[in-house]
């Protein structure tokens, strides 16, 4: 994919959407994923995450590394979409196929970043969602032009839940006690009963559904994507389970942060003076202590992807046979 300059990253997809109709389906899916990933760092507040201006709380990555990481993983999401479009295999076969694709994407990411985990949560979520998008378009002939965005994504996310709930729940049930071979997410689950990204799936994507509704309600009133996405990041900090914060800050400080985020959100967040005082306090606290809100980044990327798929109306304009 093209190496775009910082100035090319704007929080509006308008020009991108207008220019989508001359792309093949493969290029379109890849570009939607790529732009969703690289636009997320442009959303302020960053809460310790890498931005297009600085590295936040991270010494091991910067914006350029995120772009290279995004380039390495985006082709795998179209592969997941094609798995979803296949009519010759069962859902359980699709699930194991995308698990292998996800592992390959992680390997490619780590090779690109020299073993820095930039987008593991994104790989997990977008792999499932892109597969379910393919299933919905192929098996149920869902069209963006036929229903509103909430109903469209309620349908697709339900497919995502149906596809992955049993497998993810089974994986969760296998995690007992503590072990050196565990990932931090597994350790956090064992010790604190915090499910992290797996919990997004087992909850039937409730925080994603709520986040999409908040985004749409705010954007209909304000028409400013930058502010709306900033408020949405604050919402995710307040309500999402974030094992990365627990890892960096400890469970006590993680709950203190969530409490501050709740207060900031209740005070109006990025839209009010009182809310902004609290937002800036959280931002300074997280950067000073090298804490970062990874879950909010993953969820912002997913919301950007969902909105862009719907706004483009692109898939309905194609004559391609999804299941071929």
C-alpha positions as CSV (number, residue, x, y, z in Angstrom):
1,X,0.0,0.0,0.0
2,X,1.1,3.6,-0.6
3,X,3.3,5.3,2.0
4,X,1.1,8.2,2.9
5,X,2.4,11.3,4.7
6,X,1.0,12.5,8.0
7,X,-0.9,15.3,6.3
8,X,-2.9,12.6,4.4
9,X,-4.4,11.2,7.5
10,X,-7.6,13.1,8.3
11,X,-10.5,11.9,10.4
12,X,-13.0,12.2,7.5
13,X,-13.4,9.3,5.1
14,X,-15.3,11.5,2.7
15,X,-12.7,11.6,-0.1
16,X,-11.7,8.0,0.5
17,X,-15.4,6.9,0.2
18,X,-15.9,8.9,-3.0
19,X,-12.9,7.2,-4.6
20,X,-13.8,3.7,-3.5
21,X,-15.9,2.7,-6.5
22,X,-13.0,2.1,-8.9
23,X,-11.4,-0.4,-6.5
24,X,-11.7,-4.2,-6.6
25,X,-13.4,-5.8,-3.7
26,X,-10.0,-7.0,-2.4
27,X,-8.4,-3.6,-2.5
28,X,-11.5,-2.0,-0.9
29,X,-11.6,-4.3,2.1
30,X,-7.8,-3.9,2.6
31,X,-8.0,-0.1,2.3
32,X,-10.9,0.2,4.7
33,X,-9.0,-1.9,7.2
34,X,-5.7,0.0,6.6
35,X,-7.3,3.5,6.9
36,X,-9.2,2.5,10.0
37,X,-6.0,1.3,11.7
38,X,-3.8,4.3,10.7
39,X,-6.5,6.9,11.5
40,X,-7.0,5.7,15.1
41,X,-3.7,7.4,16.3
42,X,-5.1,10.7,15.0
43,X,-7.9,10.6,17.6
44,X,-7.3,12.8,20.6
45,X,-7.2,12.1,23.6
46,X,-4.7,9.3,23.1
47,X,-4.5,8.2,26.7
48,X,-0.9,7.0,26.4
49,X,-1.3,5.5,23.0
50,X,1.0,6.3,20.0
51,X,-0.3,9.3,18.1
52,X,0.6,10.9,14.8
53,X,2.5,13.5,16.9
54,X,4.3,11.5,19.5
55,X,4.8,8.0,21.0
56,X,2.7,8.5,24.1
57,X,3.7,6.1,26.8
58,X,5.6,3.8,24.4
59,X,9.3,3.7,24.0
60,X,9.2,0.8,21.6
61,X,6.9,2.2,18.8
62,X,6.0,5.3,16.9
63,X,3.5,6.3,14.3
64,X,5.7,5.1,11.4
65,X,5.9,1.7,13.0
66,X,2.1,1.6,13.3
67,X,1.8,2.3,9.6
68,X,4.3,-0.4,8.7
69,X,2.4,-2.8,11.0
70,X,-0.9,-1.9,9.4
71,X,0.5,-2.6,5.9
72,X,1.7,-6.0,7.1
73,X,-1.6,-7.2,8.5
74,X,-4.3,-5.7,6.3
75,X,-4.1,-8.3,3.5
76,X,-5.1,-11.0,6.1
77,X,-8.5,-9.4,6.7
78,X,-9.6,-9.8,3.1
79,X,-8.5,-13.5,3.5
80,X,-10.9,-13.7,6.5
81,X,-13.6,-12.0,4.4
82,X,-13.2,-14.6,1.7
83,X,-13.4,-17.4,4.2
84,X,-16.7,-16.0,5.4
85,X,-18.0,-15.8,1.8
86,X,-17.3,-19.5,1.2
87,X,-20.4,-21.6,1.0
88,X,-18.6,-25.0,0.9
89,X,-17.4,-25.1,4.5
90,X,-19.1,-25.1,7.9
91,X,-18.8,-22.3,10.4
92,X,-16.5,-24.4,12.6
93,X,-14.2,-24.9,9.6
94,X,-14.3,-21.2,9.0
95,X,-13.3,-20.5,12.5
96,X,-10.3,-22.7,12.5
97,X,-9.3,-21.3,9.1
98,X,-9.4,-17.7,10.4
99,X,-7.5,-18.7,13.5
100,X,-4.7,-19.9,11.2
101,X,-4.9,-16.6,9.2
102,X,-4.8,-14.6,12.5
103,X,-1.7,-16.5,13.6
104,X,0.0,-15.8,10.3
105,X,-1.0,-12.1,10.6
106,X,0.6,-11.9,14.1
107,X,3.8,-13.5,12.8
108,X,3.9,-11.0,9.9
109,X,3.2,-8.2,12.3
110,X,6.0,-9.2,14.8
111,X,8.5,-9.8,11.9
112,X,7.7,-6.3,10.7
113,X,7.9,-4.6,14.1
114,X,10.9,-6.6,15.4
115,X,8.7,-8.3,18.0
116,X,6.7,-5.3,19.1
117,X,3.0,-6.1,19.7
118,X,1.3,-3.2,17.9
119,X,-2.1,-4.7,16.8
120,X,-2.7,-8.1,18.3
121,X,-6.2,-7.1,19.6
122,X,-7.1,-5.6,16.2
123,X,-6.1,-8.8,14.5
124,X,-8.4,-10.8,16.8
125,X,-11.4,-8.5,16.4
126,X,-11.2,-7.6,12.7
127,X,-10.6,-11.3,11.7
128,X,-13.9,-12.3,13.3
129,X,-15.8,-9.3,12.1
130,X,-14.5,-9.5,8.5
131,X,-15.4,-13.2,8.3
132,X,-18.9,-12.4,9.6
133,X,-19.3,-9.6,7.1
134,X,-18.5,-12.2,4.4
135,X,-21.0,-14.7,5.9
136,X,-23.7,-12.0,6.0
137,X,-23.3,-10.8,2.5
138,X,-23.1,-14.3,1.0
139,X,-25.6,-16.4,3.0
140,X,-28.1,-13.8,3.9
141,X,-27.7,-11.3,1.0
142,X,-27.5,-8.4,3.5
143,X,-27.3,-5.0,1.7
144,X,-26.2,-1.7,3.3
145,X,-28.8,0.1,1.2
146,X,-31.7,-2.0,2.5
147,X,-31.3,-1.3,6.3
148,X,-29.9,1.4,8.6
149,X,-26.4,1.1,10.0
150,X,-27.5,-0.1,13.5
151,X,-29.6,-2.9,12.1
152,X,-26.9,-3.9,9.6
153,X,-24.2,-4.2,12.3
154,X,-26.6,-5.8,14.8
155,X,-27.1,-8.5,12.2
156,X,-23.4,-8.9,11.3
157,X,-22.2,-8.8,15.0
158,X,-24.8,-11.4,15.8
159,X,-23.2,-13.6,13.1
160,X,-19.8,-12.8,14.6
161,X,-21.1,-14.0,18.0
162,X,-22.7,-17.1,16.6
163,X,-19.4,-17.9,14.8
164,X,-17.0,-17.5,17.7
165,X,-18.8,-17.7,21.0
166,X,-18.4,-21.4,21.7
167,X,-14.8,-21.5,20.7
168,X,-13.8,-18.4,22.7
169,X,-15.9,-19.5,25.7
170,X,-14.1,-22.9,25.6
171,X,-10.7,-21.1,25.4
172,X,-11.6,-19.0,28.4
173,X,-12.7,-22.1,30.4
174,X,-9.3,-23.7,29.9
175,X,-7.5,-20.9,31.6
176,X,-6.9,-21.9,35.3
177,X,-4.3,-20.7,37.7
178,X,-1.1,-18.9,36.7
179,X,1.7,-20.2,34.4
180,X,4.8,-18.9,32.7
181,X,3.4,-19.8,29.3
182,X,0.4,-17.6,29.7
183,X,-0.2,-14.4,27.8
184,X,-0.8,-11.4,30.0
185,X,-4.5,-11.5,29.1
186,X,-4.7,-15.1,30.3
187,X,-3.0,-14.2,33.5
188,X,-5.3,-11.2,34.1
189,X,-8.3,-13.5,33.6
190,X,-6.9,-16.1,36.0
191,X,-6.1,-13.5,38.7
192,X,-8.8,-10.8,38.3
193,X,-11.5,-12.4,36.2
194,X,-10.9,-9.7,33.5
195,X,-11.6,-11.1,30.0
196,X,-10.2,-8.3,27.9
197,X,-10.7,-8.7,24.2
198,X,-12.2,-12.2,24.6
199,X,-14.9,-10.7,26.8
200,X,-15.9,-8.4,23.9
201,X,-16.9,-11.6,21.9
202,X,-18.5,-13.5,24.8
203,X,-20.6,-10.4,25.7
204,X,-22.0,-10.5,22.1
205,X,-20.1,-7.3,21.3
206,X,-22.2,-5.2,23.6
207,X,-19.6,-2.5,24.1
208,X,-19.1,-2.3,20.3
209,X,-22.9,-2.0,19.8
210,X,-23.1,0.8,22.4
211,X,-20.1,2.5,21.0
212,X,-21.6,2.6,17.5
213,X,-24.9,4.1,18.8
214,X,-23.0,6.8,20.8
215,X,-20.9,7.6,17.7
216,X,-24.0,8.0,15.6
217,X,-26.0,10.0,18.2
218,X,-23.1,12.4,18.7
219,X,-22.3,12.8,15.1
220,X,-25.9,13.5,14.2
221,X,-25.8,16.4,16.6
222,X,-22.2,17.7,16.2
223,X,-21.0,16.7,12.7
224,X,-17.4,16.7,13.9
225,X,-15.8,13.2,13.6
226,X,-12.7,14.3,15.5
227,X,-14.6,15.4,18.6
228,X,-17.0,12.5,18.5
229,X,-14.2,9.9,18.2
230,X,-12.4,11.6,21.1
231,X,-15.5,11.4,23.3
232,X,-16.0,7.8,22.2
233,X,-12.4,6.9,23.3
234,X,-13.2,8.4,26.7
235,X,-16.3,6.2,26.8
236,X,-14.2,3.1,26.0
237,X,-11.7,4.0,28.7
238,X,-14.5,4.2,31.2
239,X,-16.3,1.0,30.3
240,X,-14.0,-1.4,28.4
241,X,-11.9,-4.1,30.2
242,X,-8.3,-3.3,29.4
243,X,-5.7,-5.8,30.4
244,X,-2.9,-3.6,29.0
245,X,-3.8,-0.9,31.6
246,X,-3.8,-3.6,34.4
247,X,-0.5,-4.9,33.2
248,X,1.1,-1.4,33.2
249,X,-0.7,0.3,36.1
250,X,-1.8,-2.6,38.3
251,X,-5.4,-3.4,39.2
252,X,-5.8,-0.7,41.8
253,X,-4.6,2.1,39.5
254,X,-6.6,0.6,36.6
255,X,-9.8,1.0,38.6
256,X,-8.8,4.6,39.7
257,X,-8.4,5.4,36.0
258,X,-11.8,4.0,35.1
259,X,-13.4,6.0,37.9
260,X,-11.7,9.2,36.6
261,X,-12.9,8.3,33.1
262,X,-16.5,7.8,34.3
263,X,-16.4,11.2,36.0
264,X,-14.9,12.9,32.9
265,X,-17.6,11.3,30.7
266,X,-20.4,12.3,33.0
267,X,-19.1,15.8,33.1
268,X,-19.4,16.1,29.3
269,X,-15.9,14.9,28.3
270,X,-14.4,16.7,25.4
271,X,-17.5,18.9,25.0
272,X,-17.3,20.8,28.3
273,X,-14.7,22.8,30.2
274,X,-15.1,20.6,33.3
275,X,-14.9,17.4,31.3
276,X,-11.8,18.7,29.5
277,X,-10.0,19.4,32.8
278,X,-10.6,15.8,33.8
279,X,-9.6,14.5,30.3
280,X,-6.3,16.4,30.4
281,X,-5.7,15.1,33.9
282,X,-6.1,11.5,32.7
283,X,-4.0,12.2,29.6
284,X,-1.1,13.6,31.7
285,X,-1.4,10.9,34.3
286,X,-1.2,8.1,31.7
287,X,1.7,9.7,29.8
288,X,3.7,10.4,33.0
289,X,3.3,6.8,34.3
290,X,3.7,5.1,30.9
291,X,0.2,3.7,30.9
292,X,-1.8,3.2,27.7
293,X,-5.4,2.4,26.9
294,X,-4.9,-0.3,24.2
295,X,-8.5,-1.6,24.3
296,X,-9.9,1.9,23.4
297,X,-7.6,1.9,20.4
298,X,-8.8,-1.5,19.2
299,X,-12.4,-0.5,19.6
300,X,-12.0,2.9,17.8
301,X,-10.5,1.0,14.9
302,X,-13.5,-1.3,14.8
303,X,-16.0,1.6,14.9
304,X,-14.1,3.3,12.1
305,X,-14.3,0.1,10.1
306,X,-18.0,-0.4,10.7
307,X,-18.9,3.2,9.8
308,X,-16.8,3.1,6.7
309,X,-18.2,-0.1,5.4
310,X,-21.7,1.3,5.7
311,X,-21.1,4.8,4.4
312,X,-19.3,3.5,1.3
313,X,-22.3,1.5,0.1
314,X,-19.5,0.0,-2.0
315,X,-20.2,-3.7,-1.6
316,X,-23.7,-3.3,-3.0
317,X,-22.4,-1.6,-6.1
318,X,-20.2,-4.6,-7.1
319,X,-21.1,-7.4,-9.5
320,X,-18.6,-9.7,-7.9
321,X,-19.6,-13.2,-6.8
322,X,-18.6,-13.2,-3.1
323,X,-18.7,-17.0,-2.8
324,X,-16.5,-17.7,-5.9
